Every structure is written in C-alpha cells, then in structure tokens.
Amino acid sequence: MSDDVEYHTYQQDDRKAIVRKNNKGFYVILSEHGLRVDKISCYDKSEQWAEDVAENYVLGILNP
C-alpha cells in the first residue's frame, strides 16, 4: 500500500501538475497532453514551495 497522498491539482490548457506527499515529503508530478513529463522532488521544502512549482509549471514559467 502506498503512503502517497494527493494534496493539490493545478491545470491550465494541456498542462497539469499534482502536488503529492509521501514519507520523504512533497513532490510534484508534471504532465502535458496526458503524458507524464517529470517528477520534481521538493522533499526538503514546504507545501507552499511545492504548490509554487506546480503553479509555475501550468503557467508555462517552469519548462523541464
């Protein structure tokens, strides 16, 4: 059983970012056109930091 918990979902146009948390901390799953693009680990950062990563991705500011 996975300990991952979904906290927030951000979406704009074809971009989607999901903020999740596991026993290590927060991370963000990035996808575009329904395909996974990247996973950004924010383990040593706050929930707000992870939310900012997600928002910046869907707005097109972050382009991994």
mmJSON file of the N, C-alpha and C atoms, coordinates in Angstrom:
{"data_MODEL":{"atom_site":{
"group_PDB":["ATOM","ATOM","ATOM","ATOM","ATOM","ATOM","ATOM","ATOM","ATOM","ATOM","ATOM","ATOM","ATOM","ATOM","ATOM","ATOM","ATOM","ATOM","ATOM","ATOM","ATOM","ATOM","ATOM","ATOM","ATOM","ATOM","ATOM","ATOM","ATOM","ATOM","ATOM","ATOM","ATOM","ATOM","ATOM","ATOM","ATOM","ATOM","ATOM","ATOM","ATOM","ATOM","ATOM","ATOM","ATOM","ATOM","ATOM","ATOM","ATOM","ATOM","ATOM","ATOM","ATOM","ATOM","ATOM","ATOM","ATOM","ATOM","ATOM","ATOM","ATOM","ATOM","ATOM","ATOM","ATOM","ATOM","ATOM","ATOM","ATOM","ATOM","ATOM","ATOM","ATOM","ATOM","ATOM","ATOM","ATOM","ATOM","ATOM","ATOM","ATOM","ATOM","ATOM","ATOM","ATOM","ATOM","ATOM","ATOM","ATOM","ATOM","ATOM","ATOM","ATOM","ATOM","ATOM","ATOM","ATOM","ATOM","ATOM","ATOM","ATOM","ATOM","ATOM","ATOM","ATOM","ATOM","ATOM","ATOM","ATOM","ATOM","ATOM","ATOM","ATOM","ATOM","ATOM","ATOM","ATOM","ATOM","ATOM","ATOM","ATOM","ATOM","ATOM","ATOM","ATOM","ATOM","ATOM","ATOM","ATOM","ATOM","ATOM","ATOM","ATOM","ATOM","ATOM","ATOM","ATOM","ATOM","ATOM","ATOM","ATOM","ATOM","ATOM","ATOM","ATOM","ATOM","ATOM","ATOM","ATOM","ATOM","ATOM","ATOM","ATOM","ATOM","ATOM","ATOM","ATOM","ATOM","ATOM","ATOM","ATOM","ATOM","ATOM","ATOM","ATOM","ATOM","ATOM","ATOM","ATOM","ATOM","ATOM","ATOM","ATOM","ATOM","ATOM","ATOM","ATOM","ATOM","ATOM","ATOM","ATOM","ATOM","ATOM","ATOM","ATOM","ATOM","ATOM","ATOM","ATOM","ATOM","ATOM","ATOM"],
"id":[1,2,3,4,5,6,7,8,9,10,11,12,13,14,15,16,17,18,19,20,21,22,23,24,25,26,27,28,29,30,31,32,33,34,35,36,37,38,39,40,41,42,43,44,45,46,47,48,49,50,51,52,53,54,55,56,57,58,59,60,61,62,63,64,65,66,67,68,69,70,71,72,73,74,75,76,77,78,79,80,81,82,83,84,85,86,87,88,89,90,91,92,93,94,95,96,97,98,99,100,101,102,103,104,105,106,107,108,109,110,111,112,113,114,115,116,117,118,119,120,121,122,123,124,125,126,127,128,129,130,131,132,133,134,135,136,137,138,139,140,141,142,143,144,145,146,147,148,149,150,151,152,153,154,155,156,157,158,159,160,161,162,163,164,165,166,167,168,169,170,171,172,173,174,175,176,177,178,179,180,181,182,183,184,185,186,187,188,189,190,191,192],
"type_symbol":["N","C","C","N","C","C","N","C","C","N","C","C","N","C","C","N","C","C","N","C","C","N","C","C","N","C","C","N","C","C","N","C","C","N","C","C","N","C","C","N","C","C","N","C","C","N","C","C","N","C","C","N","C","C","N","C","C","N","C","C","N","C","C","N","C","C","N","C","C","N","C","C","N","C","C","N","C","C","N","C","C","N","C","C","N","C","C","N","C","C","N","C","C","N","C","C","N","C","C","N","C","C","N","C","C","N","C","C","N","C","C","N","C","C","N","C","C","N","C","C","N","C","C","N","C","C","N","C","C","N","C","C","N","C","C","N","C","C","N","C","C","N","C","C","N","C","C","N","C","C","N","C","C","N","C","C","N","C","C","N","C","C","N","C","C","N","C","C","N","C","C","N","C","C","N","C","C","N","C","C","N","C","C","N","C","C","N","C","C","N","C","C"],
"label_atom_id":["N","CA","C","N","CA","C","N","CA","C","N","CA","C","N","CA","C","N","CA","C","N","CA","C","N","CA","C","N","CA","C","N","CA","C","N","CA","C","N","CA","C","N","CA","C","N","CA","C","N","CA","C","N","CA","C","N","CA","C","N","CA","C","N","CA","C","N","CA","C","N","CA","C","N","CA","C","N","CA","C","N","CA","C","N","CA","C","N","CA","C","N","CA","C","N","CA","C","N","CA","C","N","CA","C","N","CA","C","N","CA","C","N","CA","C","N","CA","C","N","CA","C","N","CA","C","N","CA","C","N","CA","C","N","CA","C","N","CA","C","N","CA","C","N","CA","C","N","CA","C","N","CA","C","N","CA","C","N","CA","C","N","CA","C","N","CA","C","N","CA","C","N","CA","C","N","CA","C","N","CA","C","N","CA","C","N","CA","C","N","CA","C","N","CA","C","N","CA","C","N","CA","C","N","CA","C","N","CA","C","N","CA","C","N","CA","C","N","CA","C","N","CA","C"],
"label_alt_id":[null,null,null,null,null,null,null,null,null,null,null,null,null,null,null,null,null,null,null,null,null,null,null,null,null,null,null,null,null,null,null,null,null,null,null,null,null,null,null,null,null,null,null,null,null,null,null,null,null,null,null,null,null,null,null,null,null,null,null,null,null,null,null,null,null,null,null,null,null,null,null,null,null,null,null,null,null,null,null,null,null,null,null,null,null,null,null,null,null,null,null,null,null,null,null,null,null,null,null,null,null,null,null,null,null,null,null,null,null,null,null,null,null,null,null,null,null,null,null,null,null,null,null,null,null,null,null,null,null,null,null,null,null,null,null,null,null,null,null,null,null,null,null,null,null,null,null,null,null,null,null,null,null,null,null,null,null,null,null,null,null,null,null,null,null,null,null,null,null,null,null,null,null,null,null,null,null,null,null,null,null,null,null,null,null,null,null,null,null,null,null,null],
"label_comp_id":["MET","MET","MET","SER","SER","SER","ASP","ASP","ASP","ASP","ASP","ASP","VAL","VAL","VAL","GLU","GLU","GLU","TYR","TYR","TYR","HIS","HIS","HIS","THR","THR","THR","TYR","TYR","TYR","GLN","GLN","GLN","GLN","GLN","GLN","ASP","ASP","ASP","ASP","ASP","ASP","ARG","ARG","ARG","LYS","LYS","LYS","ALA","ALA","ALA","ILE","ILE","ILE","VAL","VAL","VAL","ARG","ARG","ARG","LYS","LYS","LYS","ASN","ASN","ASN","ASN","ASN","ASN","LYS","LYS","LYS","GLY","GLY","GLY","PHE","PHE","PHE","TYR","TYR","TYR","VAL","VAL","VAL","ILE","ILE","ILE","LEU","LEU","LEU","SER","SER","SER","GLU","GLU","GLU","HIS","HIS","HIS","GLY","GLY","GLY","LEU","LEU","LEU","ARG","ARG","ARG","VAL","VAL","VAL","ASP","ASP","ASP","LYS","LYS","LYS","ILE","ILE","ILE","SER","SER","SER","CYS","CYS","CYS","TYR","TYR","TYR","ASP","ASP","ASP","LYS","LYS","LYS","SER","SER","SER","GLU","GLU","GLU","GLN","GLN","GLN","TRP","TRP","TRP","ALA","ALA","ALA","GLU","GLU","GLU","ASP","ASP","ASP","VAL","VAL","VAL","ALA","ALA","ALA","GLU","GLU","GLU","ASN","ASN","ASN","TYR","TYR","TYR","VAL","VAL","VAL","LEU","LEU","LEU","GLY","GLY","GLY","ILE","ILE","ILE","LEU","LEU","LEU","ASN","ASN","ASN","PRO","PRO","PRO"],
"label_asym_id":["A","A","A","A","A","A","A","A","A","A","A","A","A","A","A","A","A","A","A","A","A","A","A","A","A","A","A","A","A","A","A","A","A","A","A","A","A","A","A","A","A","A","A","A","A","A","A","A","A","A","A","A","A","A","A","A","A","A","A","A","A","A","A","A","A","A","A","A","A","A","A","A","A","A","A","A","A","A","A","A","A","A","A","A","A","A","A","A","A","A","A","A","A","A","A","A","A","A","A","A","A","A","A","A","A","A","A","A","A","A","A","A","A","A","A","A","A","A","A","A","A","A","A","A","A","A","A","A","A","A","A","A","A","A","A","A","A","A","A","A","A","A","A","A","A","A","A","A","A","A","A","A","A","A","A","A","A","A","A","A","A","A","A","A","A","A","A","A","A","A","A","A","A","A","A","A","A","A","A","A","A","A","A","A","A","A","A","A","A","A","A","A"],
"label_entity_id":["1","1","1","1","1","1","1","1","1","1","1","1","1","1","1","1","1","1","1","1","1","1","1","1","1","1","1","1","1","1","1","1","1","1","1","1","1","1","1","1","1","1","1","1","1","1","1","1","1","1","1","1","1","1","1","1","1","1","1","1","1","1","1","1","1","1","1","1","1","1","1","1","1","1","1","1","1","1","1","1","1","1","1","1","1","1","1","1","1","1","1","1","1","1","1","1","1","1","1","1","1","1","1","1","1","1","1","1","1","1","1","1","1","1","1","1","1","1","1","1","1","1","1","1","1","1","1","1","1","1","1","1","1","1","1","1","1","1","1","1","1","1","1","1","1","1","1","1","1","1","1","1","1","1","1","1","1","1","1","1","1","1","1","1","1","1","1","1","1","1","1","1","1","1","1","1","1","1","1","1","1","1","1","1","1","1","1","1","1","1","1","1"],
"label_seq_id":[1,1,1,2,2,2,3,3,3,4,4,4,5,5,5,6,6,6,7,7,7,8,8,8,9,9,9,10,10,10,11,11,11,12,12,12,13,13,13,14,14,14,15,15,15,16,16,16,17,17,17,18,18,18,19,19,19,20,20,20,21,21,21,22,22,22,23,23,23,24,24,24,25,25,25,26,26,26,27,27,27,28,28,28,29,29,29,30,30,30,31,31,31,32,32,32,33,33,33,34,34,34,35,35,35,36,36,36,37,37,37,38,38,38,39,39,39,40,40,40,41,41,41,42,42,42,43,43,43,44,44,44,45,45,45,46,46,46,47,47,47,48,48,48,49,49,49,50,50,50,51,51,51,52,52,52,53,53,53,54,54,54,55,55,55,56,56,56,57,57,57,58,58,58,59,59,59,60,60,60,61,61,61,62,62,62,63,63,63,64,64,64],
"pdbx_PDB_ins_code":[null,null,null,null,null,null,null,null,null,null,null,null,null,null,null,null,null,null,null,null,null,null,null,null,null,null,null,null,null,null,null,null,null,null,null,null,null,null,null,null,null,null,null,null,null,null,null,null,null,null,null,null,null,null,null,null,null,null,null,null,null,null,null,null,null,null,null,null,null,null,null,null,null,null,null,null,null,null,null,null,null,null,null,null,null,null,null,null,null,null,null,null,null,null,null,null,null,null,null,null,null,null,null,null,null,null,null,null,null,null,null,null,null,null,null,null,null,null,null,null,null,null,null,null,null,null,null,null,null,null,null,null,null,null,null,null,null,null,null,null,null,null,null,null,null,null,null,null,null,null,null,null,null,null,null,null,null,null,null,null,null,null,null,null,null,null,null,null,null,null,null,null,null,null,null,null,null,null,null,null,null,null,null,null,null,null,null,null,null,null,null,null],
"Cartn_x":[0.843,0.0,0.884,0.554,1.327,0.93,1.925,1.669,1.504,1.53,1.409,-0.004,-0.058,-1.338,-1.344,-2.439,-2.576,-3.081,-2.387,-2.743,-3.444,-2.898,-3.447,-3.274,-4.167,-4.051,-4.187,-3.274,-3.29,-3.388,-4.201,-4.349,-4.637,-3.99,-4.266,-3.953,-4.9,-4.769,-4.403,-3.315,-2.93,-1.931,-1.634,-0.657,-1.369,-0.821,-1.393,-0.247,-0.403,0.584,-0.141,0.336,-0.274,0.751,0.388,1.236,0.864,1.885,1.681,2.683,2.408,3.327,3.466,4.703,4.964,5.779,6.353,7.082,8.366,8.828,10.016,9.655,8.421,7.981,7.174,7.116,6.312,7.06,6.291,6.811,5.688,6.061,5.076,5.222,4.12,4.085,3.59,4.376,4.036,3.622,2.559,2.134,1.659,1.748,1.286,0.646,-0.533,-1.297,-1.531,-1.686,-1.956,-0.743,0.432,1.655,2.531,3.07,3.954,5.231,5.565,6.744,7.904,7.597,8.669,8.077,8.969,8.639,9.654,9.159,10.029,9.964,11.08,11.151,11.301,10.455,10.506,10.612,11.329,11.358,11.821,12.746,13.245,12.591,11.461,10.754,9.359,8.695,7.356,6.275,5.06,3.908,3.731,3.922,3.796,4.793,6.012,7.043,6.564,6.059,5.572,4.405,3.518,2.408,2.924,3.95,4.533,5.147,5.812,6.367,5.237,4.158,3.015,2.403,2.187,1.589,2.5,3.785,4.731,4.766,4.612,4.594,3.355,2.178,0.966,0.878,1.513,1.527,2.59,3.447,4.461,5.759,5.894,7.118,8.207,7.835,8.758,8.575,9.661,9.609,10.718,10.462,11.515,11.792],
"Cartn_y":[-1.186,0.0,1.244,2.194,3.422,4.414,5.132,6.16,7.532,7.608,8.883,9.449,10.752,11.443,12.623,12.756,13.878,15.088,16.233,17.448,18.467,18.719,19.758,19.346,19.855,19.661,21.024,21.305,22.547,22.159,22.877,22.566,23.83,23.934,25.01,24.489,24.665,24.158,22.673,22.267,20.855,20.469,21.391,21.123,20.842,19.875,19.504,19.209,19.64,19.381,18.916,17.833,17.273,17.311,17.975,18.022,16.821,16.03,14.837,14.839,14.008,13.883,12.411,12.005,10.663,10.802,9.71,9.771,10.601,10.928,11.778,13.262,13.579,14.967,15.187,16.428,16.799,16.575,16.299,16.232,16.594,16.918,17.367,16.527,15.965,15.217,16.175,16.318,17.208,16.396,16.832,16.155,17.181,16.77,17.61,16.7,17.081,16.268,14.866,14.758,13.477,12.582,13.047,12.252,12.839,11.965,12.422,13.014,14.215,14.938,14.797,14.956,14.962,14.805,14.502,14.496,15.409,16.429,17.371,17.064,16.664,16.387,17.691,17.872,19.049,18.564,17.474,16.799,17.685,18.576,19.443,20.823,20.932,22.211,22.119,23.256,23.329,22.972,22.827,22.603,23.789,24.999,26.204,26.173,25.731,25.631,24.676,23.521,22.545,23.117,23.849,24.493,25.501,26.263,27.24,26.559,25.42,24.645,24.238,23.706,23.262,24.422,25.533,26.696,27.239,27.334,27.828,26.921,25.63,24.71,24.943,24.962,25.095,26.466,27.476,28.812,28.951,27.952,27.99,28.643,28.975,29.588,28.536,27.368,26.24,25.289,25.019,24.135,23.091,21.996,20.98,20.225],
"Cartn_z":[0.0,0.0,0.0,-0.826,-0.969,0.122,0.631,1.627,0.985,-0.337,-1.05,-0.922,-0.662,-0.529,-1.492,-2.239,-3.16,-2.393,-2.535,-1.821,-2.706,-3.908,-4.777,-6.237,-7.078,-8.521,-9.192,-10.086,-10.868,-12.33,-13.089,-14.505,-15.292,-16.439,-17.384,-18.77,-19.669,-21.035,-20.977,-21.613,-21.658,-20.576,-19.669,-18.602,-17.281,-16.562,-15.272,-14.305,-13.055,-12.016,-10.755,-10.19,-8.992,-7.864,-6.77,-5.585,-4.716,-4.39,-3.577,-2.435,-1.437,-0.294,0.067,0.319,0.833,2.119,2.602,3.868,3.779,2.571,2.394,2.359,1.954,1.842,0.58,0.142,-1.018,-2.328,-3.378,-4.739,-5.694,-6.93,-7.918,-9.182,-9.649,-10.909,-11.992,-13.052,-14.159,-15.366,-16.034,-17.261,-18.277,-19.536,-20.641,-21.673,-22.159,-23.108,-22.553,-21.225,-20.598,-20.401,-20.788,-20.643,-19.546,-18.717,-17.638,-18.216,-17.757,-18.237,-17.258,-15.957,-14.963,-13.571,-12.633,-11.211,-10.538,-9.863,-9.165,-7.671,-7.105,-5.672,-4.9,-3.915,-3.046,-1.596,-1.396,-0.096,1.047,0.8,1.879,1.851,1.148,1.001,1.618,1.712,2.296,1.27,1.77,0.896,-0.051,0.46,-0.37,-1.519,-1.249,-2.284,-3.391,-2.998,-3.968,-4.778,-4.125,-4.825,-5.845,-5.472,-6.4,-7.614,-7.4,-8.515,-9.459,-8.895,-9.706,-10.484,-9.818,-10.473,-11.579,-11.295,-12.298,-13.526,-13.323,-14.464,-15.338,-14.728,-15.555,-16.223,-15.631,-16.251,-17.346,-17.486,-18.527,-18.103,-16.819,-16.306,-16.146,-15.67,-15.495,-16.668,-17.373,-18.547,-18.469,-17.734,-17.573,-18.866],
"occupancy":[1.0,1.0,1.0,1.0,1.0,1.0,1.0,1.0,1.0,1.0,1.0,1.0,1.0,1.0,1.0,1.0,1.0,1.0,1.0,1.0,1.0,1.0,1.0,1.0,1.0,1.0,1.0,1.0,1.0,1.0,1.0,1.0,1.0,1.0,1.0,1.0,1.0,1.0,1.0,1.0,1.0,1.0,1.0,1.0,1.0,1.0,1.0,1.0,1.0,1.0,1.0,1.0,1.0,1.0,1.0,1.0,1.0,1.0,1.0,1.0,1.0,1.0,1.0,1.0,1.0,1.0,1.0,1.0,1.0,1.0,1.0,1.0,1.0,1.0,1.0,1.0,1.0,1.0,1.0,1.0,1.0,1.0,1.0,1.0,1.0,1.0,1.0,1.0,1.0,1.0,1.0,1.0,1.0,1.0,1.0,1.0,1.0,1.0,1.0,1.0,1.0,1.0,1.0,1.0,1.0,1.0,1.0,1.0,1.0,1.0,1.0,1.0,1.0,1.0,1.0,1.0,1.0,1.0,1.0,1.0,1.0,1.0,1.0,1.0,1.0,1.0,1.0,1.0,1.0,1.0,1.0,1.0,1.0,1.0,1.0,1.0,1.0,1.0,1.0,1.0,1.0,1.0,1.0,1.0,1.0,1.0,1.0,1.0,1.0,1.0,1.0,1.0,1.0,1.0,1.0,1.0,1.0,1.0,1.0,1.0,1.0,1.0,1.0,1.0,1.0,1.0,1.0,1.0,1.0,1.0,1.0,1.0,1.0,1.0,1.0,1.0,1.0,1.0,1.0,1.0,1.0,1.0,1.0,1.0,1.0,1.0,1.0,1.0,1.0,1.0,1.0,1.0],
"B_iso_or_equiv":[0.0,0.0,0.0,0.0,0.0,0.0,0.0,0.0,0.0,0.0,0.0,0.0,0.0,0.0,0.0,0.0,0.0,0.0,0.0,0.0,0.0,0.0,0.0,0.0,0.0,0.0,0.0,0.0,0.0,0.0,0.0,0.0,0.0,0.0,0.0,0.0,0.0,0.0,0.0,0.0,0.0,0.0,0.0,0.0,0.0,0.0,0.0,0.0,0.0,0.0,0.0,0.0,0.0,0.0,0.0,0.0,0.0,0.0,0.0,0.0,0.0,0.0,0.0,0.0,0.0,0.0,0.0,0.0,0.0,0.0,0.0,0.0,0.0,0.0,0.0,0.0,0.0,0.0,0.0,0.0,0.0,0.0,0.0,0.0,0.0,0.0,0.0,0.0,0.0,0.0,0.0,0.0,0.0,0.0,0.0,0.0,0.0,0.0,0.0,0.0,0.0,0.0,0.0,0.0,0.0,0.0,0.0,0.0,0.0,0.0,0.0,0.0,0.0,0.0,0.0,0.0,0.0,0.0,0.0,0.0,0.0,0.0,0.0,0.0,0.0,0.0,0.0,0.0,0.0,0.0,0.0,0.0,0.0,0.0,0.0,0.0,0.0,0.0,0.0,0.0,0.0,0.0,0.0,0.0,0.0,0.0,0.0,0.0,0.0,0.0,0.0,0.0,0.0,0.0,0.0,0.0,0.0,0.0,0.0,0.0,0.0,0.0,0.0,0.0,0.0,0.0,0.0,0.0,0.0,0.0,0.0,0.0,0.0,0.0,0.0,0.0,0.0,0.0,0.0,0.0,0.0,0.0,0.0,0.0,0.0,0.0,0.0,0.0,0.0,0.0,0.0,0.0],
"pdbx_formal_charge":[null,null,null,null,null,null,null,null,null,null,null,null,null,null,null,null,null,null,null,null,null,null,null,null,null,null,null,null,null,null,null,null,null,null,null,null,null,null,null,null,null,null,null,null,null,null,null,null,null,null,null,null,null,null,null,null,null,null,null,null,null,null,null,null,null,null,null,null,null,null,null,null,null,null,null,null,null,null,null,null,null,null,null,null,null,null,null,null,null,null,null,null,null,null,null,null,null,null,null,null,null,null,null,null,null,null,null,null,null,null,null,null,null,null,null,null,null,null,null,null,null,null,null,null,null,null,null,null,null,null,null,null,null,null,null,null,null,null,null,null,null,null,null,null,null,null,null,null,null,null,null,null,null,null,null,null,null,null,null,null,null,null,null,null,null,null,null,null,null,null,null,null,null,null,null,null,null,null,null,null,null,null,null,null,null,null,null,null,null,null,null,null],
"auth_seq_id":[1,1,1,2,2,2,3,3,3,4,4,4,5,5,5,6,6,6,7,7,7,8,8,8,9,9,9,10,10,10,11,11,11,12,12,12,13,13,13,14,14,14,15,15,15,16,16,16,17,17,17,18,18,18,19,19,19,20,20,20,21,21,21,22,22,22,23,23,23,24,24,24,25,25,25,26,26,26,27,27,27,28,28,28,29,29,29,30,30,30,31,31,31,32,32,32,33,33,33,34,34,34,35,35,35,36,36,36,37,37,37,38,38,38,39,39,39,40,40,40,41,41,41,42,42,42,43,43,43,44,44,44,45,45,45,46,46,46,47,47,47,48,48,48,49,49,49,50,50,50,51,51,51,52,52,52,53,53,53,54,54,54,55,55,55,56,56,56,57,57,57,58,58,58,59,59,59,60,60,60,61,61,61,62,62,62,63,63,63,64,64,64],
"auth_comp_id":["MET","MET","MET","SER","SER","SER","ASP","ASP","ASP","ASP","ASP","ASP","VAL","VAL","VAL","GLU","GLU","GLU","TYR","TYR","TYR","HIS","HIS","HIS","THR","THR","THR","TYR","TYR","TYR","GLN","GLN","GLN","GLN","GLN","GLN","ASP","ASP","ASP","ASP","ASP","ASP","ARG","ARG","ARG","LYS","LYS","LYS","ALA","ALA","ALA","ILE","ILE","ILE","VAL","VAL","VAL","ARG","ARG","ARG","LYS","LYS","LYS","ASN","ASN","ASN","ASN","ASN","ASN","LYS","LYS","LYS","GLY","GLY","GLY","PHE","PHE","PHE","TYR","TYR","TYR","VAL","VAL","VAL","ILE","ILE","ILE","LEU","LEU","LEU","SER","SER","SER","GLU","GLU","GLU","HIS","HIS","HIS","GLY","GLY","GLY","LEU","LEU","LEU","ARG","ARG","ARG","VAL","VAL","VAL","ASP","ASP","ASP","LYS","LYS","LYS","ILE","ILE","ILE","SER","SER","SER","CYS","CYS","CYS","TYR","TYR","TYR","ASP","ASP","ASP","LYS","LYS","LYS","SER","SER","SER","GLU","GLU","GLU","GLN","GLN","GLN","TRP","TRP","TRP","ALA","ALA","ALA","GLU","GLU","GLU","ASP","ASP","ASP","VAL","VAL","VAL","ALA","ALA","ALA","GLU","GLU","GLU","ASN","ASN","ASN","TYR","TYR","TYR","VAL","VAL","VAL","LEU","LEU","LEU","GLY","GLY","GLY","ILE","ILE","ILE","LEU","LEU","LEU","ASN","ASN","ASN","PRO","PRO","PRO"],
"auth_asym_id":["A","A","A","A","A","A","A","A","A","A","A","A","A","A","A","A","A","A","A","A","A","A","A","A","A","A","A","A","A","A","A","A","A","A","A","A","A","A","A","A","A","A","A","A","A","A","A","A","A","A","A","A","A","A","A","A","A","A","A","A","A","A","A","A","A","A","A","A","A","A","A","A","A","A","A","A","A","A","A","A","A","A","A","A","A","A","A","A","A","A","A","A","A","A","A","A","A","A","A","A","A","A","A","A","A","A","A","A","A","A","A","A","A","A","A","A","A","A","A","A","A","A","A","A","A","A","A","A","A","A","A","A","A","A","A","A","A","A","A","A","A","A","A","A","A","A","A","A","A","A","A","A","A","A","A","A","A","A","A","A","A","A","A","A","A","A","A","A","A","A","A","A","A","A","A","A","A","A","A","A","A","A","A","A","A","A","A","A","A","A","A","A"],
"auth_atom_id":["N","CA","C","N","CA","C","N","CA","C","N","CA","C","N","CA","C","N","CA","C","N","CA","C","N","CA","C","N","CA","C","N","CA","C","N","CA","C","N","CA","C","N","CA","C","N","CA","C","N","CA","C","N","CA","C","N","CA","C","N","CA","C","N","CA","C","N","CA","C","N","CA","C","N","CA","C","N","CA","C","N","CA","C","N","CA","C","N","CA","C","N","CA","C","N","CA","C","N","CA","C","N","CA","C","N","CA","C","N","CA","C","N","CA","C","N","CA","C","N","CA","C","N","CA","C","N","CA","C","N","CA","C","N","CA","C","N","CA","C","N","CA","C","N","CA","C","N","CA","C","N","CA","C","N","CA","C","N","CA","C","N","CA","C","N","CA","C","N","CA","C","N","CA","C","N","CA","C","N","CA","C","N","CA","C","N","CA","C","N","CA","C","N","CA","C","N","CA","C","N","CA","C","N","CA","C","N","CA","C","N","CA","C","N","CA","C","N","CA","C","N","CA","C"],
"pdbx_PDB_model_num":[1,1,1,1,1,1,1,1,1,1,1,1,1,1,1,1,1,1,1,1,1,1,1,1,1,1,1,1,1,1,1,1,1,1,1,1,1,1,1,1,1,1,1,1,1,1,1,1,1,1,1,1,1,1,1,1,1,1,1,1,1,1,1,1,1,1,1,1,1,1,1,1,1,1,1,1,1,1,1,1,1,1,1,1,1,1,1,1,1,1,1,1,1,1,1,1,1,1,1,1,1,1,1,1,1,1,1,1,1,1,1,1,1,1,1,1,1,1,1,1,1,1,1,1,1,1,1,1,1,1,1,1,1,1,1,1,1,1,1,1,1,1,1,1,1,1,1,1,1,1,1,1,1,1,1,1,1,1,1,1,1,1,1,1,1,1,1,1,1,1,1,1,1,1,1,1,1,1,1,1,1,1,1,1,1,1,1,1,1,1,1,1]
}}}
